[in-house]
Amino acid sequence: METLLEVSWRSGDWHRIFNVPEGEEAALRLLKGEGQGTGLGTIEVQSFPARLLGAPALPGIASVTYHTRDINAVLEAAGRVGDVVEGHAGSFTLIGDWGERLVLTETMC
């Protein structure tokens, strides 16, 4: 995978937002996959001090975002197969079988 961006901080907004103590490292990497059909998709990896993290999640996808032209039709179908936990105008979040978060967003394209 190609690294598109790699940055780290020891203070600032990420520390405030994610409750990381000043002076400890928080980092972000954006990686580009090379598989055919992946478009312009990237993988975002956030890094925080280990003691601030919860218990490890089960293996698999932790979060993924899908786009649709008809959010209402997708929301209706999603409610039949999983737990819709958040809903906003034009998007919602569904919890998958393994606890993964599936974010669906309406697109105008």
Beta strands, then each sheet from edge to edge (+ up, - down):
strand 1: 2-9
strand 2: 26-32
strand 3: 42-47
strand 4: 63-68
strand 5: 83-88
strand 6: 91-95
strand 7: 101-106
sheet 1: 1+ 2- 3+
sheet 2: 4+ 7+ 6- 5+
end
